[in-house]
Amino acid sequence: MDYFVGSDVSLRTVAVCVIDTDGQHVFERTVACEIEDIVTCLREVPPGQCRVGFEAGAMSQHLY
């Protein structure tokens, strides 16, 4: 199954929301704005293809 991940980046945290192709909520987390913490969170996404999107802006440049 495919999953879609949306992220909302702020100064200290990132809100991560995952939905499946049917639009069903899989999980939602708030993690520290550190790449390692985000990767750990994304490892919780069930097996399948995962598409990640995050907001463009000054707060998210270092994550890109």
Phi, psi and omega in degrees: 000151176268149178230149179238130183243126174248144180227145177240111187263129173237187185299316185247342184225164173230126174270126183243129178233132181240131174232159177263182184294341177273000181083010180279135179295126178263303172195166179220134181219157169240125182232165176297151182279059178231138184304317181298321180291322179292316179299317178300318178296316183292339176292345177279350178293132180302158180303141180147186178277135185236127177248126185246132174233143174220156185296144175274141178156176184298328184286337185255000184301319182290338178283329180292000000 
